[in-house]
Amino acid sequence: MKNSIKPILVIKFGTASITLENGELNENVIAEIAQQVSTVHGQYNIVLVSSGAVAAGKRYLENYGGTISERKAAAAIGNPILLNRYSHYFSAYNIPIAQSLCERRHFSSRNQFLQLKKTYEELWSNGIIPIANENDVVSDLELKFSDNDELATLIAVGFGASQLLFSTSVGGVLDKEGKIVPEIPVIDEAALGLADTKKSSLGLGGMVSKLTFTRLATRMGIEVVIFGISTPNGIALATSGKTGTRCLPQPCSMPARKKWLASGSLVTGRLLVDEGAHKALEKRHSLLAVGVKQVLEKFERGEVIEIVNEKEQAIAVARAKVSSDELSGRTQNLEVAHADDIVLL
């Protein structure tokens, strides 16, 4: 039976939250995830983003040392193990799951991204939950996601999710006294300062990563909740803002294409612009060559570039109408990026 249109819910589970201290999968937690997700499955189109493949597979490699090739091999071993356990526990609730191994190019190419979206919509229409993870086996080192917090955020923003949940081993963002902060209105410097800079020995991310991507998601109008999977009925409570740390969405009227450009595109070049160009961009004007002070990283026509101000702070991303080489013999009125292809950050 085809599902009606439902809000999209993206839930990310980190390695530390689904594994034991020795790195093996914590089957009790995976069983708990299946039970909790089953209680909200009827209300949402759900994507699970799950780490844990490397942790699940590395014990099969002798003298595992964490090199790139060893991580890729561990992921190749661990992915089927991870999906097998999810499938086993979700089957108790008659919920089929599907594997979705993602690479950076699936988000940097608009056409590939739309194909991915259509695939997920087909899965949802048949009551199936996709479980996404980075395709570590083949991902290029230069084009990797920084971690699965980024992958979850790109899916949430690109697909227009109503909520993004980050499951942690602690239960929320903690203040200096170690108490959970119930609500963060805006992810500013003070909020980022709450993050513990330490990260788990099992995973790549940490609270800094979660808050950094939470800032992007909330700017794109998505509510983010950072919660603990060990909380009884935690997922249902998180969706209603009754557990963990609720990070409020900011007003955003950006069309879907611009959201994709701001979040999913692979930035290949960087431009430094002067104050006049910065002000022009804020007024939604195009970027002209006269306002470009320096090419920081070279790019080709049609590629996505990051635009930074004189303090080298990122202020926008844009699709370039010209290459960086064309800028060298520029005329002042040469249009570097059209206003419709510029997204302010």
BELKAJO-V550921 format. One record per backbone hydrogen bond with DSSP energy under -1.0 kcal/mol. NH is the residue of the N-H (numbers start at 1). CO is the residue of the C=O. Records with the same first field share a line. If there is no record, write none. Layout:
NH = CO  CO
This chain:
9 = 45
10 = 163
11 = 47
12 = 165
13 = 49
20 = 24
23 = 20
26 = 18
27 = 25
30 = 26
31 = 27
32 = 28
33 = 29
34 = 30
35 = 31
36 = 32
37 = 33
38 = 34
40 = 37
41 = 37
43 = 40
44 = 40
45 = 7
47 = 9
48 = 130
49 = 11
50 = 132
51 = 13
56 = 52
57 = 53
58 = 54
60 = 57
61 = 58
71 = 67
72 = 68
73 = 69
74 = 70
75 = 71
76 = 72
77 = 73
78 = 74
79 = 75
82 = 78
83 = 79
84 = 80
85 = 81
86 = 82
87 = 83
88 = 84
89 = 85
90 = 86
91 = 87
93 = 90
94 = 91
95 = 90
98 = 129
100 = 131
102 = 133
106 = 103
107 = 104
108 = 104
109 = 105
113 = 109
114 = 110
115 = 111
116 = 112
117 = 113
118 = 114
119 = 115
120 = 116
121 = 117
122 = 118
123 = 119
124 = 120
125 = 121
126 = 123
127 = 124
128 = 123
129 = 96
131 = 98
132 = 48
133 = 100
135 = 102
136 = 134
138 = 135
139 = 135
143 = 140
151 = 147
152 = 148
153 = 149
154 = 150
155 = 151
156 = 152
157 = 153
158 = 154
159 = 155
161 = 156
162 = 8
163 = 8
164 = 223
165 = 10
166 = 225
167 = 12
168 = 227
175 = 179
178 = 175
181 = 173
184 = 246
188 = 186
192 = 188
193 = 189
194 = 191
195 = 192
210 = 206
211 = 207
212 = 208
213 = 209
214 = 210
215 = 211
216 = 212
217 = 213
218 = 214
219 = 215
220 = 216
221 = 218
222 = 217
223 = 162
224 = 247
225 = 164
226 = 245
227 = 166
231 = 228
234 = 231
237 = 233
238 = 234
239 = 235
241 = 238
242 = 237
245 = 226
246 = 182
247 = 224
248 = 184
250 = 218
259 = 255
260 = 256
261 = 257
262 = 258
263 = 259
264 = 260
265 = 260
268 = 304
269 = 304
270 = 297
271 = 306
272 = 294
273 = 308
274 = 291
278 = 274
279 = 275
280 = 276
281 = 277
282 = 278
284 = 281
285 = 280
287 = 337
289 = 334
290 = 332
291 = 288
292 = 289
293 = 272
294 = 272
296 = 270
297 = 270
302 = 320
303 = 300
305 = 318
306 = 269
307 = 316
308 = 271
309 = 313
312 = 309
315 = 307
316 = 307
317 = 343
318 = 305
319 = 341
320 = 303
321 = 336
324 = 299
328 = 325
330 = 327
334 = 331
336 = 287
337 = 287
341 = 338
342 = 339
343 = 317
345 = 315
